[in-house]
Amino acid sequence: MVVPRHLSKMEEIWKDIVGYEGEYQTSSFGRIRSLKSHKIMRTHRKELRYDIVHFCKKGIGKRRRNNKHRKLSHEQVVQIKSDLKDGVSLTQTGRNFGVVTSTISEIAHGRTWKNII
């Protein structure tokens, strides 16, 4: 992934990926790196929507697919659904979790995070 010119002057900030702490990190530019190999990982585009990265967890040979654009954790979605049931508006819930209202709407209508009741 080539860093766009307008981002090249900014400092790239790296943070651990939840559930893969000490193994993989994501950057403020949207890149993913392996801490074991110290390499930037390749992304794959699926259905022209988002870039997908495949990585393994602690030597388990199984590949797990993770969307690097995911902004919410399982626990946050549980809290979002609870807040919505308690009457908190979509807009306020979005502000509380730092995501746009459409993301909250997708969760509320069961189009995303269907596995969480």
Backbone as CSV, one residue per row, in Angstrom:
resi,resn,N_x,N_y,N_z,CA_x,CA_y,CA_z,C_x,C_y,C_z
1,MET,0.839,-1.176,0.000,0.000,0.000,0.000,0.877,1.230,0.000
2,VAL,0.662,2.096,-0.934,1.410,3.337,-1.017,0.688,4.377,-0.177
3,VAL,1.429,5.094,0.632,0.836,6.123,1.473,0.576,7.351,0.615
4,PRO,-0.673,7.855,0.581,-0.987,9.041,-0.215,-0.137,10.231,0.194
5,ARG,0.144,11.095,-0.762,1.026,12.245,-0.545,0.562,13.103,0.630
6,HIS,-0.751,13.351,0.746,-1.240,14.227,1.813,-1.058,13.603,3.199
7,LEU,-0.861,12.280,3.279,-0.625,11.620,4.565,0.851,11.436,4.874
8,SER,1.686,11.548,3.854,3.107,11.236,4.027,3.809,12.165,5.010
9,LYS,3.277,13.348,5.236,3.897,14.279,6.176,3.402,14.069,7.601
10,MET,2.350,13.256,7.754,1.803,12.981,9.075,2.538,11.801,9.711
11,GLU,2.534,11.757,11.031,3.142,10.624,11.733,2.170,9.446,11.717
12,GLU,2.682,8.289,11.349,1.861,7.084,11.335,1.849,6.519,12.757
13,ILE,0.648,6.345,13.304,0.495,5.856,14.671,0.002,4.410,14.610
14,TRP,0.669,3.522,15.344,0.334,2.088,15.350,-0.302,1.706,16.675
15,LYS,-1.378,0.900,16.598,-2.049,0.396,17.810,-2.334,-1.092,17.634
16,ASP,-2.321,-1.819,18.764,-2.642,-3.246,18.737,-4.075,-3.464,18.267
17,ILE,-4.300,-4.574,17.577,-5.641,-4.970,17.152,-6.251,-5.778,18.289
18,VAL,-7.457,-5.402,18.692,-8.142,-6.067,19.803,-8.283,-7.560,19.493
19,GLY,-7.872,-8.384,20.449,-7.920,-9.833,20.276,-6.633,-10.399,19.690
20,TYR,-5.779,-9.529,19.170,-4.510,-9.950,18.566,-3.367,-9.092,19.111
21,GLU,-3.501,-8.635,20.356,-2.492,-7.797,20.981,-1.136,-8.493,20.971
22,GLY,-0.101,-7.760,20.628,1.247,-8.311,20.584,1.537,-9.123,19.342
23,GLU,0.549,-9.283,18.466,0.727,-10.054,17.239,0.564,-9.194,15.986
24,TYR,-0.467,-8.349,15.979,-0.758,-7.507,14.813,-1.137,-6.113,15.272
25,GLN,-0.822,-5.129,14.423,-1.194,-3.754,14.717,-1.785,-3.104,13.469
26,THR,-2.622,-2.095,13.692,-3.173,-1.298,12.604,-2.678,0.131,12.771
27,SER,-2.522,0.823,11.661,-1.987,2.177,11.723,-3.065,3.211,11.435
28,SER,-2.728,4.453,11.738,-3.638,5.562,11.464,-3.836,5.754,9.967
29,PHE,-3.019,5.123,9.134,-3.168,5.174,7.673,-3.965,3.975,7.152
30,GLY,-4.387,3.063,8.060,-5.169,1.905,7.651,-4.343,0.697,7.255
31,ARG,-3.028,0.753,7.506,-2.187,-0.398,7.174,-2.153,-1.366,8.352
32,ILE,-1.884,-2.643,8.059,-1.795,-3.695,9.075,-0.382,-4.270,9.031
33,ARG,0.211,-4.495,10.201,1.537,-5.116,10.226,1.568,-6.259,11.218
34,SER,2.408,-7.236,10.887,2.662,-8.364,11.762,3.854,-8.008,12.636
35,LEU,3.718,-8.179,13.938,4.843,-7.891,14.828,5.871,-9.011,14.802
36,LYS,5.438,-10.208,14.402,6.357,-11.344,14.332,7.315,-11.194,13.145
37,SER,6.775,-10.890,11.975,7.608,-10.788,10.774,8.054,-9.364,10.481
38,HIS,7.466,-8.380,11.171,7.769,-6.965,10.966,7.472,-6.519,9.533
39,LYS,6.441,-7.118,8.924,6.070,-6.781,7.556,4.672,-6.181,7.523
40,ILE,4.479,-5.280,6.551,3.150,-4.755,6.271,2.410,-5.842,5.502
41,MET,1.186,-6.129,5.915,0.434,-7.227,5.310,-0.333,-6.764,4.080
42,ARG,-0.466,-7.682,3.127,-1.220,-7.406,1.914,-2.704,-7.459,2.207
43,THR,-3.440,-6.637,1.508,-4.892,-6.653,1.648,-5.506,-7.225,0.379
44,HIS,-6.714,-7.727,0.519,-7.463,-8.288,-0.599,-8.822,-7.609,-0.626
45,ARG,-9.243,-7.212,-1.797,-10.542,-6.549,-1.907,-11.613,-7.584,-2.219
46,LYS,-12.683,-7.570,-1.448,-13.789,-8.507,-1.645,-15.026,-7.724,-2.057
47,GLU,-15.577,-8.100,-3.170,-16.808,-7.512,-3.685,-16.735,-5.992,-3.786
48,LEU,-15.549,-5.459,-4.071,-15.350,-4.024,-4.278,-15.821,-3.164,-3.104
49,ARG,-15.796,-3.716,-1.894,-16.260,-2.951,-0.739,-15.098,-2.510,0.144
50,TYR,-14.504,-3.432,0.856,-13.435,-3.100,1.788,-12.238,-4.003,1.556
51,ASP,-11.078,-3.517,1.961,-9.892,-4.353,1.926,-9.960,-5.320,3.100
52,ILE,-9.597,-6.578,2.854,-9.624,-7.628,3.871,-8.195,-8.114,4.108
53,VAL,-7.865,-8.391,5.361,-6.556,-8.922,5.729,-6.785,-10.267,6.410
54,HIS,-5.988,-11.273,6.061,-6.060,-12.586,6.698,-4.887,-12.729,7.651
55,PHE,-5.165,-13.181,8.875,-4.077,-13.478,9.786,-4.468,-14.556,10.771
56,CYS,-3.446,-15.159,11.388,-3.642,-16.287,12.294,-3.403,-15.840,13.723
57,LYS,-3.916,-16.643,14.641,-3.757,-16.331,16.052,-2.918,-17.395,16.744
58,LYS,-1.784,-16.989,17.300,-0.896,-17.820,18.113,-0.680,-19.225,17.586
59,GLY,-0.244,-19.324,16.356,0.147,-20.604,15.803,-0.987,-21.530,15.417
60,ILE,-2.219,-21.105,15.615,-3.339,-21.925,15.164,-3.383,-21.760,13.656
61,GLY,-3.184,-22.829,12.933,-3.048,-22.746,11.490,-4.273,-22.245,10.757
62,LYS,-5.326,-21.990,11.464,-6.569,-21.546,10.845,-6.485,-20.061,10.491
63,ARG,-6.915,-19.746,9.290,-6.938,-18.348,8.884,-8.235,-17.716,9.366
64,ARG,-8.117,-16.549,9.916,-9.296,-15.825,10.381,-9.407,-14.543,9.576
65,ARG,-10.607,-14.233,9.137,-10.802,-13.030,8.340,-11.265,-11.902,9.245
66,ASN,-10.592,-10.786,9.148,-10.925,-9.632,9.962,-10.981,-8.394,9.094
67,ASN,-11.995,-7.615,9.308,-12.169,-6.394,8.558,-11.421,-5.283,9.282
68,LYS,-10.411,-4.721,8.651,-9.619,-3.703,9.329,-10.393,-2.410,9.534
69,HIS,-11.544,-2.280,8.871,-12.346,-1.084,9.030,-13.305,-1.180,10.212
70,ARG,-13.338,-2.320,10.857,-14.241,-2.500,11.994,-13.845,-1.530,13.089
71,LYS,-14.801,-0.741,13.524,-14.531,0.269,14.541,-15.091,-0.119,15.903
72,LEU,-15.998,-1.071,15.936,-16.683,-1.427,17.168,-16.338,-2.836,17.613
73,SER,-16.226,-3.004,18.898,-16.001,-4.344,19.460,-17.344,-5.000,19.748
74,HIS,-17.296,-6.289,20.013,-18.491,-7.042,20.379,-19.180,-6.392,21.588
75,GLU,-18.403,-6.041,22.596,-18.950,-5.453,23.813,-19.619,-4.112,23.536
76,GLN,-19.024,-3.319,22.634,-19.619,-2.032,22.296,-20.963,-2.212,21.593
77,VAL,-21.062,-3.200,20.713,-22.323,-3.438,20.003,-23.405,-3.892,20.984
78,VAL,-23.044,-4.714,21.958,-24.004,-5.115,22.999,-24.512,-3.865,23.718
79,GLN,-23.597,-2.953,24.054,-23.986,-1.711,24.745,-24.836,-0.829,23.842
80,ILE,-24.502,-0.750,22.558,-25.290,0.042,21.603,-26.724,-0.480,21.548
81,LYS,-26.873,-1.793,21.427,-28.217,-2.374,21.359,-28.988,-2.099,22.650
82,SER,-28.311,-2.148,23.778,-28.945,-1.844,25.060,-29.374,-0.381,25.112
83,ASP,-28.489,0.531,24.683,-28.813,1.960,24.674,-30.023,2.248,23.790
84,LEU,-30.069,1.612,22.622,-31.188,1.826,21.700,-32.496,1.333,22.318
85,LYS,-32.453,0.195,23.010,-33.659,-0.319,23.689,-34.110,0.628,24.796
86,ASP,-33.137,1.324,25.416,-33.457,2.273,26.485,-33.911,3.623,25.953
87,GLY,-33.982,3.766,24.616,-34.510,4.994,24.030,-33.496,6.042,23.628
88,VAL,-32.206,5.731,23.721,-31.189,6.687,23.278,-31.269,6.781,21.749
89,SER,-31.213,7.991,21.215,-31.375,8.185,19.770,-30.195,7.609,18.990
90,LEU,-30.432,7.347,17.705,-29.369,6.851,16.826,-28.217,7.851,16.778
91,THR,-28.572,9.135,16.645,-27.544,10.181,16.542,-26.695,10.243,17.799
92,GLN,-27.344,10.256,18.973,-26.597,10.335,20.228,-25.748,9.090,20.447
93,THR,-26.286,7.938,20.106,-25.528,6.692,20.253,-24.290,6.725,19.361
94,GLY,-24.451,7.199,18.138,-23.305,7.334,17.230,-22.238,8.235,17.811
95,ARG,-22.658,9.357,18.366,-21.700,10.288,18.992,-20.991,9.629,20.173
96,ASN,-21.769,8.889,20.980,-21.189,8.230,22.164,-20.098,7.233,21.792
97,PHE,-20.232,6.585,20.623,-19.284,5.541,20.228,-18.350,5.976,19.103
98,GLY,-18.451,7.221,18.674,-17.535,7.750,17.672,-17.737,7.192,16.272
99,VAL,-18.987,6.839,15.942,-19.298,6.338,14.607,-20.466,7.136,14.036
100,VAL,-20.657,7.047,12.738,-21.728,7.791,12.092,-23.083,7.138,12.387
101,THR,-24.122,7.938,12.257,-25.484,7.472,12.546,-25.870,6.273,11.693
102,SER,-25.406,6.240,10.439,-25.772,5.117,9.564,-25.229,3.791,10.098
103,THR,-24.083,3.814,10.758,-23.534,2.598,11.361,-24.470,2.101,12.459
104,ILE,-24.955,3.015,13.288,-25.878,2.652,14.360,-27.191,2.145,13.767
105,SER,-27.655,2.781,12.707,-28.883,2.356,12.037,-28.762,0.933,11.490
106,GLU,-27.612,0.619,10.892,-27.382,-0.736,10.369,-27.456,-1.770,11.491
107,ILE,-26.911,-1.429,12.642,-26.959,-2.329,13.800,-28.407,-2.457,14.296
108,ALA,-29.099,-1.326,14.413,-30.466,-1.301,14.933,-31.426,-2.121,14.069
109,HIS,-31.206,-2.106,12.752,-32.095,-2.810,11.836,-31.618,-4.227,11.504
110,GLY,-30.550,-4.671,12.168,-30.082,-6.044,12.006,-29.369,-6.323,10.697
111,ARG,-28.886,-5.283,10.025,-28.157,-5.496,8.769,-26.678,-5.787,9.022
112,THR,-26.178,-5.374,10.177,-24.818,-5.724,10.584,-24.878,-6.228,12.028
113,TRP,-23.852,-6.968,12.423,-23.765,-7.535,13.774,-25.022,-8.348,14.094
114,LYS,-25.487,-9.139,13.128,-26.697,-9.954,13.294,-26.554,-10.998,14.391
115,ASN,-25.330,-11.417,14.650,-25.092,-12.481,15.618,-25.261,-12.031,17.064
116,ILE,-25.405,-10.731,17.299,-25.552,-10.222,18.660,-27.005,-9.850,18.890
117,ILE,-27.572,-10.408,19.936,-29.000,-10.154,20.229,-29.137,-9.038,21.220
